[in-house]
Amino acid sequence: MRPFLATCLGALCTAALTLPLAATAGAGAAPAAPHPARTDDLPGSTQSLPVGALGAAAPHTPDRDTTTGPAPQELGLPPRTVRPFSLLGVVWDDAAAELHGRVQVRTRANGSGDWSGWQDVQVHNDDAPDLGSAERHGSDVRGSTAPLWVGDSDAVQLRITPEHSDRARAVLPGGLRLELVDPGAPPRGLRGARLDPPAPLSAEAAAASAANAGFAPLGATEIPALDQAASQGDIAAVDGPRPEQTFVGPRPRIVTRAGWGADEKLREKAFTYTKTVRAAFVHHSGSGNNYSCEEAPSLIRAMYRFHVKSNHWRDIGYNFLVDKCGTVYEGRAGGIAKPVMGAHTLGFNTDSTGVAVLGTFTDTEPAKPAVDAIARLTAWKLGLYNVDPRAMAHLLSGGGNRFAKGTKVSLHVISGHRDGFTTDCPGTHLYDKLAATRRAAATLQGR
């Protein structure tokens, strides 16, 4: 593992981090000078802003929770003009600490001067590498909220209100920072009708693409769909003896990392694998539903950068991602058919695959194409390992808030994140679809 930069501490570091940014602006302040135009193939960037005290919380307003007793002190950032960004999240130093409070942001659309209303950020982000995994060795993994997609923005305001009761006020974790992520422009050759010549592959990009050898040529932006009969041959990509009878569902079309524009130099070079795939955990990304399908690759690039640069993970946490139009994307590098170790379900990343639907489904129904895509993807991926989607999987917990380390747990082969960890993920409305998804996946496998 390459060492990560030490967390900045002290006034000197704080000043250094804020120097490149425009001066703080009030809500009614004049817009900052125009930002320079983005260059072609901008690889993306992250602005990391230290969170400070805002003083006592204001009196109750309709978008705030009521409290009893004295108002807790708020932390956050006053309205501030920044370099353009599209995704944000809050991080803190201790990955084991929890943020007991409410996190809200509002942002200004780039170039318009129009501020959004206040939006809640999902505080409990329970996707994480396992406690004993190599991902935590030699790196300073951080705690974080879920990332929130806000679209192209050039100013931000943040407030964090600690939980409060008659007896105590929650202590917020140390080292709170607001991370603002610019996903960068798509690589050459990925701009719709433009016929740009593809850029030469870096060594890292070539390695990520070569992990899918047999499915698509080197540098391919997608892996094509296959019917069920042809998909039975995909099992040759899996190590181990071939079963006498295969039940591999039809392979869905999968957009590769090259297809969504992954900057392969961000991640750790080596791939990490487990022994097999025995279960699939379904997630929602918690990043909100205010994205278009055309923006999905940008959202994934931003999430990738947030996971690596802000959370200090080795790569994006999910093995696969699905957008609201039902498009499936390759997530963590190492090969779509391989048992790649992810960072999606703390305690159960071993021998499992993680599928995240882009969006938040606590109060919103997932789009049918996305739900159908989960069934197609799991029918294919689980079929490669001769796993019936209707079965139960017997897994050993690596430690989490629901099952202690070493606990033997029986879970559905297709489970929601909340089955292995105490969390709202994947949102009630998506979780309620999983029983039907298991049946649909089994039917696609021909069972």
C-alpha positions, 0 to 999 in steps of 0.5 A: 500500500502506498502511504497516504498523506498525513491529516492536516492539523493546525492553523498553518495547514488550515490556511494552506488548504484554504489559500487556493479558494476564493474568499468567503462570500455571504449569501448576498455577496456578489459572485466571484470572478469567473473561473477559468475554463476547464481544460480537455481531459481534466482528471478531476480534483478534490477541495478539502475544507476544515469545518469550524464552529458557527456558534449557537444554533438558530431558533427552530425553523421548519427544516430543522428538528426540534430539540429540548434544552439549550440549542447545541453549537453548530459546526459548518462553513458559512457561504463560500465561493469555491472552484467548481465541483459536483459531489460533496461529503463530510469526512473525519479522522477516526473511521470507527467514530460515528457522527451523531447529528444532522448534516445539511448543505446548500449549493450554488449552481455554477454560473447562475447565482441561484442557491439550492434549498437546504439538503440533508446529507446521509450521515451514516455511511456504512460501506467500508473495508473489513477491519482486518483487510489489507485495505486498512493496513498502511493507510489512514482510513477515514469515517465519512457521510455518504457522498451527495451529488449536487450537480455543477456548483461553485459555492457551498454552505454547510451546517452540522447540528449535533444530536441533543437531549436533556442530558447530553450533547453528542460529541462530534468526531475530530478532524471534520472536513467538507470534501468537494469533488470535481469528477473531471471531464470524460476522457477523449473518445467518450463524448457522445458524437465527437470522434476523438481518437482514444488516448494511449493507455497508461500501464494502470489502465491497461492492467485494469482492462486486461483483467477482463481479457476474454470479454472485450478487447484491451481498452474497450469501453463496454462488455457486450451483452450475451444471451443465456446460451452464449453466457455459459462459456463465461464460466471459463473465466472463473478458476476451479472445476467446471460444474456438470450443469451450469446455470449462468444467466444471460450476461448484461451489457457492462460499461467498463472502467474505461467507459465511465472514465476511471483515472486508473492512477488514483487507485492502488495498483494491485488487485485484491481477491477473495476465494469465491463469490457466495453472495451479493449485497445490494446497496443504494449509493445514498448520493440522491436522485438528482442526476440524469443517466447521462451524468451517471459516469460523472457521478461514478468518477466523483464517487471513485475519487471520494472513496480513494482521496477522501475516505482513503480506500484503495479503489471505489468500494462497489464491485458494480454500479447501476444507474436509474436507466438500468445501465450496469457499470464495472466498479472496483478493478480486477475483472468483472468475473473475478471474486474481487474484494470490495469495500461495500459491506463491513464484515462481509466483503469476503466471498461476496460482491457489492452492487450499488444502485445510484440514488437514495431509496429511503423515501423514493421508489427505485426505477424499474430498469434499475431493479431489473438490472440487479436481477440480470447482473446477479443471475450472471455473476452468481451463476459463474460460481454455481450459486442459486439466487434463492438460496441462503449463504453461510458467511463468517462475519469479519466484525461489524455493528450487527454481528461480532467478528467470527459469528457464523451468519446465514443470509440470503444469497441476494441480501440488502446491506441492512441484512449484514449491518445495522443500517437503512441501506439500501433504503426501504423501497429498494430492499422491499424489491429483493424477494422478487429479485431473487426469483427473477434472477433464478428464472434468468439462470434457468432454475 
